[in-house]
């Protein structure tokens, strides 16, 4: 890989067609030199070189692959008894990654190789080490969407792979994780800027193409088939392994797959029922930085649509809070912020002990920060979260602090057009005026439009808003005679 990066940098720095032609010639001569020697080892070296070029300056690699005798040598390696020769072949077949336009083998050859790997995988008479190599091969070959589709259709191969993940040979864990990441398309994909793509085409630069079978509709069907094959229980088993083979990179793979599996709301119950919720908690704390975020987001999705007390029974529910609060960061996407706020809203509505845990994790100032967010959904969900948190006296006292615009913001939000935001803000205000009567006297000082805002709540066509308006007015009247007079005069 280091050689691939270096050769790619060298090739990019060449300034003319003449220099590039010379580079091509040097590469072809080097490969030819190994071909001229007898024995499979020399030919393997030649193919390894082409593999390095395909992962670096791919145009040079493709040209070298077309050299006379190259494909024959590849086929002779396929017939070799040496498993490392066959393994190298899988790597070569995957050199284009997910780029549909870069097919290294003739049509159907990659599928044939994958079929052979699946055959070895299902052959229980083979030693575990040989079966491990077959999963290693699939980890490379599943960059190809045709291979992904074939693998998920082969239930016996999926079951064999899941059983292998639970076996004593822990060296297979990363290969299983990588294969599942490829099948679920849970790797990171950067969408290129359309203008840059047009420029690249104009400059005759290579532009990667997505495989038609990597479209969302195909991915969703693959996820259903993986769930039916019991992939969740295999992932749960992998998380439980106290093995050095369960590296951070492997844990990141598992977190990515879990996030893909809970993407569809209707699949979340199945993931929870098979122990997925429990497995995600350690993945959110012991992982790569990316893995932690993926696991935390999967926890958020489950907490939004499933009863948290059932998904995370007993003391486990308290362990979900820190990962969810970690998503309230500017480094996370707005979707991750939004999902974390929704999940924390559900938790804050369950018990005082959970609210205290959220407060202890220093989440309240972060939630308040998102109440100023321009995005409607994020602003509304953070206000909803605050509505549940003001059941705690500590949070109520923040609204009593002088020189703060917190109360003013709530009153103004009660007059916004967004129904969800108005409900959350007026609900918070109704709660605060009931629990802390001295807040009532401060409402007229927040904005000159406060009376119009309260009247609009009372005249709303939405019964929930009318109810909140009546509660606010009742609390204000009971709090102070002068307030009651002002309200009665209007």
Backbone torsions as a table, in degrees:
resi	resn	phi	psi	omega
1	UNK	NA	-39.3	177.9
2	UNK	-60.9	-42.1	178.3
3	UNK	-63.4	-39.9	179.6
4	UNK	-59.5	-46.0	-179.1
5	UNK	-63.6	-44.5	-178.2
6	UNK	-64.1	-47.9	-179.8
7	UNK	-62.7	-36.7	178.6
8	UNK	-64.1	-41.0	179.6
9	UNK	-64.9	-44.1	178.8
10	UNK	-59.7	-45.6	-177.2
11	UNK	-64.7	-40.8	178.9
12	UNK	-63.6	-29.2	-177.2
13	UNK	-82.1	-8.4	180.0
14	UNK	-70.0	140.2	-168.6
15	UNK	-103.4	-12.3	-177.3
16	UNK	-142.4	163.7	177.3
17	UNK	-61.7	-33.4	-179.5
18	UNK	-64.3	-43.7	179.0
19	UNK	-65.2	-39.5	-179.9
20	UNK	-67.2	-36.9	178.8
21	UNK	-64.4	-40.2	178.6
22	UNK	-63.4	-41.2	178.3
23	UNK	-60.3	-47.4	177.9
24	UNK	-56.4	-44.2	-177.1
25	UNK	-63.9	-43.0	179.4
26	UNK	-60.8	-42.0	-179.4
27	UNK	-65.7	-44.9	-178.8
28	UNK	-63.8	-39.9	179.7
29	UNK	-63.9	-40.0	-179.2
30	UNK	-63.9	-45.4	179.9
31	UNK	-65.9	-42.3	-179.8
32	UNK	-60.9	-38.4	-179.2
33	UNK	-59.1	-41.5	178.3
34	UNK	-72.8	-31.8	178.3
35	UNK	-66.9	-32.9	-176.0
36	UNK	-70.1	-17.8	178.4
37	UNK	-83.2	153.5	-178.3
38	UNK	-84.8	161.5	176.0
39	UNK	94.6	151.9	-177.3
40	UNK	-70.0	-30.4	-177.1
41	UNK	-60.5	-41.2	179.9
42	UNK	-65.5	-40.3	179.5
43	UNK	-67.3	-36.2	176.9
44	UNK	-61.8	-39.9	179.1
45	UNK	-62.7	-40.2	179.5
46	UNK	-63.5	-42.8	-178.7
47	UNK	-69.8	-36.2	175.9
48	UNK	-59.6	-39.9	179.8
49	UNK	-62.4	-44.1	178.8
50	UNK	-62.8	-39.5	178.7
51	UNK	-60.5	-41.5	177.7
52	UNK	-62.9	-42.5	-179.8
53	UNK	-66.8	-38.0	-179.7
54	UNK	-64.3	-31.0	179.5
55	UNK	-88.6	-6.9	176.9
56	UNK	-114.1	-109.6	176.5
57	UNK	-74.5	84.9	-168.6
58	UNK	-61.6	-31.1	178.6
59	UNK	-61.0	-41.1	178.8
60	UNK	-67.2	-40.8	179.1
61	UNK	-61.2	-44.5	179.6
62	UNK	-63.6	-38.8	179.9
63	UNK	-67.2	-40.8	180.0
64	UNK	-67.2	-35.3	-179.9
65	UNK	-64.0	-27.5	-179.0
66	UNK	-80.4	-4.8	-179.5
67	UNK	-59.9	147.4	-179.3
68	UNK	-57.5	129.8	176.2
69	UNK	91.5	-12.3	-176.0
70	UNK	-65.4	-51.3	-178.6
71	UNK	-64.5	-35.7	176.6
72	UNK	-59.4	-40.9	-179.9
73	UNK	-66.5	-37.7	178.2
74	UNK	-61.0	-44.9	-178.7
75	UNK	-66.6	-37.4	178.8
76	UNK	-65.6	-33.5	176.1
77	UNK	-67.3	-35.3	-179.6
78	UNK	-63.2	-32.2	-179.8
79	UNK	-84.1	-9.6	-178.4
80	UNK	-64.3	149.2	178.3
81	UNK	-80.2	-16.5	-176.8
82	UNK	-77.1	118.4	-174.7
83	UNK	-64.3	-28.9	179.8
84	UNK	-69.8	-29.6	175.4
85	UNK	-63.9	-44.1	-179.9
86	UNK	-66.2	-37.5	178.6
87	UNK	-61.4	-43.5	178.4
88	UNK	-60.5	-33.1	179.9
89	UNK	-66.0	-40.0	177.4
90	UNK	-62.1	-40.5	178.7
91	UNK	-62.0	-42.4	-178.2
92	UNK	-64.0	-40.4	179.9
93	UNK	-65.6	-21.8	-177.0
94	UNK	-98.8	3.7	-170.1
95	UNK	-60.6	-26.2	178.4
96	UNK	-79.8	-3.5	-177.6
97	UNK	61.8	-135.5	-178.8
98	UNK	-90.6	5.8	-177.4
99	UNK	-74.9	110.5	-175.7
100	UNK	-64.4	-27.1	-175.5
101	UNK	-79.7	-10.2	-177.1
102	UNK	-111.3	79.6	177.9
103	UNK	-91.6	118.2	-176.2
104	UNK	-79.4	-31.5	-177.2
105	UNK	-108.4	164.4	174.6
106	UNK	-62.0	156.5	-178.2
107	UNK	-51.1	125.9	176.3
108	UNK	92.4	-16.8	-176.6
109	UNK	-67.1	-41.0	179.1
110	UNK	-62.8	-40.2	178.6
111	UNK	-64.1	-38.9	178.9
112	UNK	-63.9	-42.5	180.0
113	UNK	-64.3	-41.8	178.5
114	UNK	-65.0	-37.0	178.8
115	UNK	-62.7	-40.6	178.2
116	UNK	-64.4	-41.0	177.8
117	UNK	-60.9	-43.1	179.9
118	UNK	-64.6	-35.6	179.2
119	UNK	-63.2	-45.5	178.2
120	UNK	-64.3	-39.4	-178.5
121	UNK	-60.2	-39.8	-177.3
122	UNK	-84.5	-8.2	-177.3
123	UNK	-84.7	98.5	-175.6
124	UNK	-71.3	-13.3	179.2
125	UNK	-77.9	-16.2	177.1
126	UNK	-76.1	148.5	176.6
127	UNK	-66.3	152.1	-178.1
128	UNK	-53.7	-33.3	-179.1
129	UNK	-62.9	-41.8	178.8
130	UNK	-64.7	-40.3	-179.9
131	UNK	-68.4	-31.5	176.5
132	UNK	-63.1	-41.3	179.9
133	UNK	-61.9	-32.6	-179.9
134	UNK	-66.7	-36.5	176.7
135	UNK	-70.5	-38.4	176.4
136	UNK	-57.3	-43.0	178.8
137	UNK	-62.4	-43.8	-180.0
138	UNK	-65.5	-31.7	178.1
139	UNK	-59.6	-32.7	176.6
140	UNK	-83.4	-45.9	-172.6
141	UNK	-69.8	-23.7	-179.2
142	UNK	-75.0	5.9	167.3
143	UNK	-66.0	-25.6	-179.6
144	UNK	-85.2	124.8	-175.6
145	UNK	-65.0	-29.4	176.9
146	UNK	-63.7	-38.8	179.3
147	UNK	-67.3	-41.2	178.3
148	UNK	-57.6	-47.5	-177.8
149	UNK	-61.1	-42.9	179.7
150	UNK	-64.9	-40.3	-177.0
151	UNK	-65.7	-45.4	-177.7
152	UNK	-69.8	-20.3	176.0
153	UNK	-78.5	-20.7	-177.3
154	UNK	-93.2	86.9	-174.1
155	UNK	-62.2	-36.4	-179.2
156	UNK	-65.4	-36.7	178.1
157	UNK	-68.2	-40.5	178.5
158	UNK	-62.6	-45.4	179.3
159	UNK	-62.6	-40.9	179.9
160	UNK	-63.4	-40.3	179.6
161	UNK	-66.4	-41.4	178.8
162	UNK	-64.2	-40.2	179.1
163	UNK	-66.9	-36.9	179.0
164	UNK	-64.9	-34.6	178.8
165	UNK	-65.7	-27.0	-179.7
166	UNK	-90.5	-6.6	-174.0
167	UNK	-75.5	179.9	-177.4
168	UNK	-74.7	-20.4	-179.1
169	UNK	-81.1	96.2	-174.1
170	UNK	-80.1	-10.3	-179.2
171	UNK	-67.5	-12.9	-177.4
172	UNK	-83.9	-11.4	-171.9
173	UNK	-57.8	-45.5	-177.3
174	UNK	-67.2	-37.6	179.3
175	UNK	-64.2	-41.6	178.0
176	UNK	-64.5	-45.7	178.5
177	UNK	-58.2	-45.7	-178.7
178	UNK	-64.4	-41.2	179.6
179	UNK	-62.4	-42.7	-179.6
180	UNK	-69.3	-35.7	175.8
181	UNK	-60.6	-43.3	179.6
182	UNK	-65.9	-44.0	-178.1
183	UNK	-65.4	-31.9	-179.1
184	UNK	-93.8	-0.8	-177.0
185	UNK	53.7	37.2	-176.7
186	UNK	-93.3	14.3	172.8
187	UNK	-79.8	162.0	-179.8
188	UNK	-77.3	131.5	177.5
189	UNK	-124.2	121.4	177.3
190	UNK	-92.0	120.2	178.2
191	UNK	-76.6	119.0	-178.2
192	UNK	-69.3	150.0	177.3
193	UNK	-65.7	126.5	-177.3
194	UNK	-54.1	-37.1	179.5
195	UNK	-66.0	-39.0	179.0
196	UNK	-66.9	-35.0	177.7
197	UNK	-63.0	-44.7	179.3
198	UNK	-62.3	-40.6	177.7
199	UNK	-63.1	-42.1	-179.4
200	UNK	-62.9	-41.5	178.5
201	UNK	-63.9	-41.3	179.8
202	UNK	-62.5	-38.3	-179.3
203	UNK	-84.5	7.0	-179.5
204	UNK	58.1	35.6	175.0
205	UNK	-90.9	155.8	-178.5
206	UNK	-72.6	131.6	177.6
207	UNK	-116.4	118.7	-179.9
208	UNK	-62.1	145.6	178.2
209	UNK	-117.8	142.1	177.2
210	UNK	-82.3	138.9	176.8
211	UNK	-67.7	136.7	179.4
212	UNK	-55.2	-30.8	-177.8
213	UNK	-85.1	7.6	171.5
214	UNK	-100.1	10.0	176.7
215	UNK	-68.9	156.3	-175.6
216	UNK	-52.8	-41.8	-177.3
217	UNK	-61.0	-38.8	178.5
218	UNK	-69.3	-43.2	-178.1
219	UNK	-60.8	-43.5	-179.4
220	UNK	-60.5	-41.1	178.9
221	UNK	-65.7	-37.4	178.8
222	UNK	-65.1	-39.9	179.9
223	UNK	-61.1	-41.7	179.3
224	UNK	-62.2	-43.4	-178.9
225	UNK	-66.6	-36.9	177.9
226	UNK	-67.1	-39.7	177.9
227	UNK	-63.4	-42.0	179.8
228	UNK	-66.3	-27.7	-179.5
229	UNK	-81.5	-2.4	176.7
230	UNK	83.1	31.3	-176.9
231	UNK	-66.3	-27.0	-178.8
232	UNK	-63.0	-45.0	-178.7
233	UNK	-64.3	-32.1	176.5
234	UNK	-67.3	-43.1	179.0
235	UNK	-63.9	-40.8	178.4
236	UNK	-61.1	-42.6	178.0
237	UNK	-62.9	-40.4	-180.0
238	UNK	-63.0	-40.5	-179.6
239	UNK	-64.0	-35.7	-177.6
240	UNK	-71.0	-16.3	-174.9
241	UNK	-63.9	125.1	174.0
242	UNK	-95.4	66.2	-173.3
243	UNK	-128.3	143.9	176.1
244	UNK	-60.9	-22.2	-179.8
245	UNK	-68.1	-21.9	177.5
246	UNK	-83.1	72.9	-176.6
247	UNK	-73.2	171.8	177.1
248	UNK	-61.9	-36.6	179.2
249	UNK	-63.0	-38.2	178.9
250	UNK	-68.3	-41.3	179.1
251	UNK	-64.5	-35.4	177.1
252	UNK	-64.0	-42.2	177.6
253	UNK	-57.4	-45.9	-178.3
254	UNK	-63.3	-42.4	178.9
255	UNK	-62.2	-40.9	178.6
256	UNK	-60.9	-44.4	-178.4
257	UNK	-65.6	-43.8	178.4
258	UNK	-58.2	-43.8	-179.4
259	UNK	-61.8	-39.6	177.9
260	UNK	-66.0	-39.0	-177.3
261	UNK	-68.4	-26.8	-179.9
262	UNK	-99.3	9.5	-178.7
263	UNK	-60.6	-45.2	179.6
264	UNK	-85.4	129.7	-175.8
265	UNK	-57.2	-38.2	-175.7
266	UNK	-71.0	-13.8	-179.4
267	UNK	-93.4	-11.3	-172.1
268	UNK	-66.0	-38.6	179.3
269	UNK	-60.1	-40.2	-180.0
270	UNK	-65.2	-40.9	179.5
271	UNK	-64.1	-43.0	179.3
272	UNK	-64.4	-44.3	-177.5
273	UNK	-60.6	-29.2	-178.7
274	UNK	-94.7	12.6	175.0
275	UNK	91.6	12.0	-177.9
276	UNK	-66.0	-39.2	-179.6
277	UNK	-60.1	-46.5	179.9
278	UNK	-62.1	-40.2	-176.9
279	UNK	-70.0	-27.5	-176.7
280	UNK	-70.8	-27.5	-175.7
281	UNK	-61.3	-51.4	176.6
282	UNK	-65.3	-28.8	179.0
283	UNK	-67.4	-27.0	-179.2
284	UNK	-81.2	-12.8	-179.3
285	UNK	-112.4	-32.3	-178.9
286	UNK	-117.1	92.4	-173.4
287	UNK	-168.7	176.9	170.5
288	UNK	-69.6	167.5	178.8
289	UNK	-59.0	-41.5	179.1
290	UNK	-66.9	-43.8	-179.7
291	UNK	-59.9	-39.7	178.8
292	UNK	-61.0	-44.2	-178.6
293	UNK	-66.2	-42.8	179.6
294	UNK	-61.9	-44.7	-179.5
295	UNK	-65.8	-41.7	179.5
296	UNK	-63.3	-39.6	179.2
297	UNK	-66.8	-37.2	176.7
298	UNK	-64.2	-40.4	176.3
299	UNK	-60.6	-41.9	-179.4
300	UNK	-61.9	-45.9	-178.4
301	UNK	-60.4	-41.3	179.1
302	UNK	-66.2	-43.5	-176.8
303	UNK	-66.6	-28.0	-179.4
304	UNK	-69.6	-44.3	-170.6
305	UNK	-105.7	-14.2	179.6
306	UNK	-111.8	151.8	175.8
307	UNK	-63.1	114.3	-175.8
308	UNK	-58.1	-31.2	-178.2
309	UNK	-70.4	-23.6	176.7
310	UNK	-90.3	-40.9	-179.3
311	UNK	-66.4	-35.9	-178.7
312	UNK	-129.7	74.8	-173.4
313	UNK	-66.9	156.1	175.4
314	UNK	65.9	-140.2	-176.8
315	UNK	-71.5	-15.9	-175.7
316	UNK	-60.7	-30.2	-178.2
317	UNK	-59.1	-33.4	-178.8
318	UNK	-71.8	-23.8	-179.8
319	UNK	-76.9	-11.1	-179.9
320	UNK	-80.7	-20.0	-170.4
321	UNK	-67.5	-46.8	-178.2
322	UNK	-58.9	-47.0	177.0
323	UNK	-60.1	-39.0	-179.2
324	UNK	-66.6	-41.1	178.3
325	UNK	-64.5	-32.0	179.6
326	UNK	-62.8	-21.7	178.4
327	UNK	-79.8	-10.4	177.0
328	UNK	-84.8	64.8	-175.8
329	UNK	-136.1	148.6	178.4
330	UNK	-67.2	-19.9	178.8
331	UNK	-75.8	-18.2	178.7
332	UNK	-87.9	161.8	179.3
333	UNK	-75.0	162.8	177.7
334	UNK	-62.2	-33.3	178.0
335	UNK	-64.1	-42.9	178.3
336	UNK	-64.7	-40.6	175.8
337	UNK	-59.2	-48.2	-177.2
338	UNK	-61.2	-46.7	-178.2
339	UNK	-66.4	-36.7	177.7
340	UNK	-64.4	-42.6	179.7
341	UNK	-64.0	-41.2	178.4
342	UNK	-62.4	-43.9	-178.7
343	UNK	-65.7	-43.2	179.7
344	UNK	-66.4	-31.9	176.2
345	UNK	-60.2	-46.5	179.5
346	UNK	-62.0	-41.9	-179.1
347	UNK	-68.9	-40.0	-178.0
348	UNK	-66.2	-21.7	-179.6
349	UNK	-86.2	-3.7	-175.1
350	UNK	-85.8	-52.6	-175.6
351	UNK	-156.6	160.6	178.2
352	UNK	-64.6	-35.0	-179.3
353	UNK	-63.6	-39.0	177.9
354	UNK	-69.3	-38.8	177.5
355	UNK	-62.2	-40.2	178.9
356	UNK	-63.6	-36.6	178.7
357	UNK	-66.2	-40.4	177.9
358	UNK	-64.2	-43.0	179.3
359	UNK	-62.7	-43.0	-178.0
360	UNK	-62.9	-31.3	179.3
361	UNK	-80.6	10.9	177.1
362	UNK	59.3	38.7	-177.3
363	UNK	-85.6	-25.1	-172.2
364	UNK	-59.7	-48.4	178.6
365	UNK	-60.5	-34.5	179.2
366	UNK	-67.4	-43.1	179.3
367	UNK	-63.0	-41.3	177.3
368	UNK	-60.8	-38.6	178.9
369	UNK	-59.7	-39.6	-179.4
370	UNK	-73.9	-13.7	175.4
371	UNK	-69.3	-15.2	177.4
372	UNK	-97.3	-0.1	-177.2
373	UNK	-63.6	141.7	-178.7
374	UNK	-71.4	-31.5	-177.8
375	UNK	-67.3	124.1	-174.3
376	UNK	-54.7	-47.7	-175.3
377	UNK	-66.1	-40.2	-179.8
378	UNK	-67.7	-41.7	-179.9
379	UNK	-64.0	-42.8	-179.2
380	UNK	-68.8	-42.8	-176.9
381	UNK	-67.9	-34.0	177.9
382	UNK	-70.2	-35.3	177.6
383	UNK	-69.5	-36.9	175.5
384	UNK	-62.6	-40.4	179.3
385	UNK	-63.7	-42.4	178.2
386	UNK	-64.0	-35.7	179.7
387	UNK	-58.8	-38.0	177.8
388	UNK	-79.1	-32.7	-178.0
389	UNK	-72.0	-26.6	-178.4
390	UNK	-71.3	0.2	171.0
391	UNK	-68.7	-19.6	177.8
392	UNK	-89.0	133.1	-178.1
393	UNK	-58.3	-38.4	-178.9
394	UNK	-57.5	-40.2	-178.7
395	UNK	-74.5	-37.1	177.7
396	UNK	-58.0	-40.2	-176.6
397	UNK	-64.4	-24.6	177.3
398	UNK	-62.8	-30.5	-179.3
399	UNK	-82.0	-8.8	176.9
400	UNK	-90.2	-14.6	-177.2
401	UNK	-63.7	132.1	179.8
402	UNK	-76.9	155.0	178.6
403	UNK	74.7	15.3	-179.9
404	UNK	-110.7	145.5	179.7
405	UNK	-95.8	11.3	-176.2
406	UNK	-59.7	-47.4	-177.0
407	UNK	-67.1	-40.9	179.3
408	UNK	-58.8	-43.8	-179.8
409	UNK	-60.3	-43.1	179.8
410	UNK	-62.0	-45.6	-179.2
411	UNK	-62.0	-44.5	179.4
412	UNK	-62.8	-40.1	179.6
413	UNK	-66.3	-25.4	177.1
414	UNK	-65.9	-18.4	-179.6
415	UNK	-105.9	8.3	180.0
416	UNK	-74.5	162.4	179.6
417	UNK	-76.9	-34.1	-177.2
418	UNK	-62.6	111.9	-174.6
419	UNK	-59.5	-41.7	-177.8
420	UNK	-63.8	-40.5	179.7
421	UNK	-68.0	-42.5	179.5
422	UNK	-61.4	-43.2	180.0
423	UNK	-61.8	-45.2	-178.0
424	UNK	-66.0	-43.9	-178.2
425	UNK	-67.6	-45.1	-178.4
426	UNK	-69.9	-31.7	175.6
427	UNK	-65.4	-41.2	178.0
428	UNK	-64.6	-43.6	-179.0
429	UNK	-65.9	-39.0	178.2
430	UNK	-62.4	-41.8	179.5
431	UNK	-65.8	-46.3	-177.5
432	UNK	-64.5	-42.2	-178.2
433	UNK	-68.9	-25.2	177.7
434	UNK	-78.2	-42.6	-174.3
435	UNK	-84.7	-31.3	-177.8
436	UNK	-127.8	81.7	-174.4
437	UNK	-54.8	-28.4	-178.3
438	UNK	-66.3	-17.6	177.2
439	UNK	-66.8	-30.5	-177.8
440	UNK	-55.0	-43.5	-177.2
441	UNK	-68.1	-19.8	-178.2
442	UNK	-86.1	-17.3	-175.8
443	UNK	-59.0	-46.2	179.7
444	UNK	-59.2	-24.0	-178.7
445	UNK	-85.3	-4.2	-176.7
446	UNK	-77.3	-42.9	-178.2
447	UNK	-157.8	149.5	-179.9
448	UNK	-68.4	-15.4	-177.4
449	UNK	-95.5	11.0	-172.6
450	UNK	-58.0	-38.8	-177.1
451	UNK	-67.9	-41.6	178.3
452	UNK	-62.5	-38.5	-179.1
453	UNK	-65.0	-43.8	179.1
454	UNK	-65.5	-42.2	178.7
455	UNK	-61.4	-40.4	179.7
456	UNK	-63.0	-36.0	177.2
457	UNK	-64.1	-44.2	-177.9
458	UNK	-67.0	-29.8	-178.1
459	UNK	-96.4	4.7	-177.2
460	UNK	-64.8	148.0	176.5
461	UNK	-77.0	-14.2	-178.1
462	UNK	-91.0	117.6	-173.6
463	UNK	-59.6	-36.4	179.3
464	UNK	-60.2	-39.8	-179.9
465	UNK	-71.4	-39.7	177.6
466	UNK	-59.7	-44.8	-179.2
467	UNK	-59.9	-46.1	179.5
468	UNK	-63.0	-39.8	179.1
469	UNK	-61.5	-43.9	-179.9
470	UNK	-63.4	-42.4	179.8
471	UNK	-62.2	-44.4	-179.9
472	UNK	-60.9	-46.8	-179.5
473	UNK	-62.3	-45.1	179.4
474	UNK	-59.3	-45.0	-180.0
475	UNK	-63.6	-40.2	-180.0
476	UNK	-65.8	-41.5	-179.9
477	UNK	-64.9	-39.1	-178.9
478	UNK	-74.1	-23.6	-174.3
479	UNK	-75.9	-39.6	-172.1
480	UNK	-154.4	134.4	-177.9
481	UNK	-61.1	-41.7	-178.3
482	UNK	-62.9	-35.4	177.3
483	UNK	-67.1	-41.4	179.1
484	UNK	-61.4	-39.9	179.6
485	UNK	-64.2	-45.5	179.7
486	UNK	-59.0	-43.1	-177.9
487	UNK	-68.8	-40.2	-178.7
488	UNK	-68.8	-30.1	179.4
489	UNK	-71.5	-23.8	-173.9
490	UNK	-79.4	NA	NA
